[in-house]
Amino acid sequence: MTALLIRLAALIAVFASVFLLSQLLLTTWFSRRSQTRAVNKRLKLLRSGLDRQDVVSILRQNQPTRLSPDAGQIERGFFRFQQLIQTSGLSVDTRTVLAIMVIGFLALAAGLLFLGWTVQAKISTGLIELVLGMSVATTIGLPILILSQFAQRRRKRMEEQFPLALDIFTRALRAGHPIASAIDLVTQECEDPLGSEFGLVSDEVAYGAELTDALLGLADRWELEEIRMFVVSLSIQSETGGNLAEILENLTRVIRDRASLYMKVRALSSEGRMSGWMLTALPILTMVSVFMVSPQFYLEVVDDPIFVVGYVSLIMLYGIGVYVIRRMVDLKV
């Protein structure tokens, strides 16, 4: 009995030792990871030894150029694509992404035509329509859907961080820091994406740009009304005077109330937005998956005249449906 108790005590001691050691190691690892994540990309690049101007070039590589008033549809489409790449946080240049999509489209279209030739399918109008539709859905539609999801997440993160950044900015002003120093403090304390974006504003001001112009550029890149409110507050205070810290405290309260209302609206409309996402992504995923599992499902009917007309009609109806759904779930608060 005594030997059994000694063995049990030894096992409990070993278990406790292993448990405590694992907790210590996990706590240390998570602590270091949180400290690493707290440093934004701009500060990481500066710590790596890069020059400040090189860091600005890296962070602004996907920044959209300003649209001219008489811009055409192609220029506007390329601007929206640039904005999508920049908001998603992809580190690859926009033209490189576009080139990869085009090359992937041509390669997949050629591969599908070769596959149809190997199974002795007749090269007809229906087959060409099917190949083009599959290639566009796989190499253009799916990547854009994924990038849109990444962009939406980063934009939501930006909206969540901005009130906290205003708190830091306000405290810095109350402590006696000038506006430029307060912005620099925000760049050091905030994570991405807001930390690097305000770092770009700080660098632009250091290179001679007006603070309001730099902040308006930030608001245009992310399409955030909160930053435009912040810019208007700074502009009015610089012209009329007053306690900027108190103005920003009131603005922070308004932004948080607005965000609270927006979250309530999103919660009430979550079912509709999820239905919109499913109705947008499901047809593309279904068509691609069915073709990958059983190509004959489409190849057996591509020569039918009804398929030639119906395939194009369905694509047009799908485009109209996606547009209508996006307009229905695009809620403004």
N, C-alpha and C positions, 0 to 999 in steps of 0.2 A: 504493500500500500504506500509506504514511504517512497519507494523507487518510482511508482506511478505518479505521485504528486510532484516529485523532483523533475520527472520527464515533462509533465504538463507545464510546470513553471518555466522550464527551459524553452519549450515550444512557444509559450506566450511571450517570453522575453525576446526570442528570435523574431516572432511576428511583429511585436511592438517596435523592435529596432529597425526592421525592414520598412515598416509603415512610416515611421518618423523620418528615416533617411530618404524614402521616396517623396514624402511631402516636402522635405527641405529642398531636394533637387528640383521638384516641379515648381515650387514657389520661386526659387532662384531663376529657373528658366523662363517662367511667365513674366517675372519682373524685368528681366533683360529684354524679353520680346516686346513688352509694353514700352520700355524706354526706347527701343529701336524704332518702333512704329510711331512714337511721338515726334520723331524728327521727320520733317517733310522732305520732299524730293529736292527742293532747292538747297536746303542746308546740307543734305548729303552730298550734292554735287560740289558745293563750296568747300566742304571738308575734304573732298577727294583731291583738292588742289587745282581745280579748274578756275579760270579767270571769271570775274563777274559778268563780263560781256559774253563769254562763251556759254555761261549758264543761262543767260537771258535768251540767247539764240536757240538753245536746246528746248527750253520751256515754251518758246513761241514758234516752234517749227510748224505746228498745225493751226496757228491762229488764223482765222479767216480774214481775208482782205475786205476792206469796205466796199459795199456795192455802190455802183454809180446809179444815179436816178434813172437812166435809160437802159438799165441792164436787161438783157434778154432772158428767156426761160432757161437756156443752157447755163448762163452765168449764175443765175439764181439757184439752179439745182446744184451746181458745183459748190456754191457758197454754203448751202444747207449741208452738203456732204462734208465739207471742211469743218463746219460747226459740230456735226455729229462725231467726227473723229476726235476733235479737240475735247469735247465734253466727255467722251468715253474714256479718255486718259490713255489712249493707245500711243505708244512711243514711236510708231512707224510713221513716216511722212505720208501725207494724204495722197500724193501722186503715186507713191509706191503701192499703197493699198489699192488704188484704182487700177494700176497696172497689173497687180496680182489678180484682181477680179477679172479683168479682161482676158488675161492669159489663161486663167482657169476656165473661163467661159469657152474660149476657143478650143482648149485642149479637151474639155468634157464633151463639147459638141462633136468634135472630130472622133473622139473615142466612141460615142454613142452611135454615130453613123457607121463606124467600122464594125461595131457590134451588130448593127442591123444588117450589114453586108455579109457578115460571117454566118448569120442564121438565114441568109437568102431572103431577106425582106426586100420588098420592092421600094426603091427610092421614089417616094411620091410626096405630094404636098402635105398630106397628113403626117407622114413620118418626119418631114422637116419641121412642121409645127410642133410635133411632140418633142423632138430633140431640142429645139430652141426653148420650149417651155421648161423642160427638165433642167437644161443648162442654166437658164436665168434663175429658176427657183433655187438651185443648189449653190451656185457660185455668187449670186447677187442677193437674192431674197433672204436666205438664211443668215448670211453674214450681217446684213443690215438689221435684221431682227435682233441678233445677238448684240451688235454694237448699240442699238437703241436701248436694250435692257441695261447694258453697262452705263450708258450715258444717263439714263433715268436714275440709277442708283447713286451716281456721283453728284448729280444735280440735287437729289434729295439730301445727300450728305452735306452739300454746300449750304442748303437752306437751314439745316439743323445747326451748323457751325456758326452761321453769321450772327445770331443774337449773342452767343458766347464771345465772339470777337468784338462786338460792340461793348460788352461788359469790360473786357480787357482794355479797349480803347478809352472808355470813360474813366476807368480807374487810373490809367496813365495820365490823362488830362488833369484829373484831380490831384495827382501827385506832383504836378508841375511840368510834365513833359510837353514839348511842342508836338504839333500834329505829325510831323515826319517821324519823330522818335516814337510816338505812340503806334504808328503803322509798323515801324520796324519791330516793335515789341510784339505785335500781333503775329508777324511772320515767324518769330522765334518760338512762340508759345502754341501755335495752332498746327494741327496735323493737315495732311492733304485732304481735299484739294484746296481749301481756303488758305493754308499757310503759304503754299507756293504761288497762288494767285495774288495774294497781297504782297508777296515778295516781288513779283513782277511790277506791281504798282510802285513799290518803294524804289526799285531800280529805275523805272521810267522817270520818276520825280527826281532821282539823283542825276539823271542824264539831261535834265532840263525841261521835262514835260510839266504841264499844269496838273495839279492834283485832281481837280475835277474832271479833266479830260481823261486822265489815266483811270479813274474810277468809273467813268462812263464807258470806257472801253471794256472794263471788266464786266459791267452790267450787260453790255451788248453781247459779249461772248457767251454769257451764261443765261441771258434773258431773265434776270432777276429784278423784280420790282423793288425788293428790299434795298438793294444797293443803290437804285435810283433815288429812293427816299433818302438814303444816307447822303448822296451827292447833293440833293436839293437842300438838305439841312446845312451842310457845310457851306454851300454857296450863299444861302440866305444869311447865315451867321457872319460870313466874311464881309458881306455888304452892309448889314444893319447892326452887327455887334450882338452882344448878349452872352449868356453863360452856355457855352457849347456843351459842357458836360451834362447840364440839366436837360438841354434839348435832346441829346442822345439818349438819356435815360427814358424820356418820354417816348422817343422813337423805338427804343428796345421793347418797351411795354406794348406799343402798338403792333410791332412785328410779332411778338409772342402771342398776342390775342388773335392776330390774323392767322398765324400758324395753327393755333388751337382750333379756330373755326374751319380752316382748310382740312385739318385732320378729321374733324367731324364729318365734313362733306365727303371726304375720301372713304371714310368708314361706311357711310350710308350708300355710297355709289360703288362699293367694292365689288358687288356681284355683277353689276353692269360692266365695270372695267375688266374684270376677269373673263366675262363672256366675250368682250371685245377682243381680248388677247387670244382666246381660244379660237374664235371665228377667224382671226387673222392668220394665226400660225398653223392651225389644224389642216386646212386644205393643202398647204405646201408640204407639210410633213407627211400627210397621207399619200399624196401623189408620188413623192420621192421614195417613201418606204415601199409602196406597192410595186413601183417599177423595179426597185432593187431586189425584191423577193420574187416577183413573177413578171418579167418584161413582156411575156406573151399576152398578158391581160390587155395591154395597149396595142402591141404589134399586130394582133389579129384583127383589129378594127380600124387601123389607120387608113386603109384604102376606102373605107366607106365614105360617101359624100356627106352624110350627116355628121361624121366626126370632124371633117374639115371645117364645116360651118359652126358646129356646136362647140368645138374646142376654143375657137377664137371668141365666140359669144360668152362662154363661161369665164374666160380670162377678163373680158371687159366687165362683166357683171361682178366678178371678184374685186376688181379695182374700184368700181363704184361703191361696193359694199364696204371695203376697207376705208374709203374716204368718209362715207356716212357714219361709220362706227367711230372713227377718230373724232369727228365733229361732235358726236353725241357724248363721248366720255371726256372731252377736253373741257373740264370745268374751270371756270375763272372765279377766284375769290378776291 
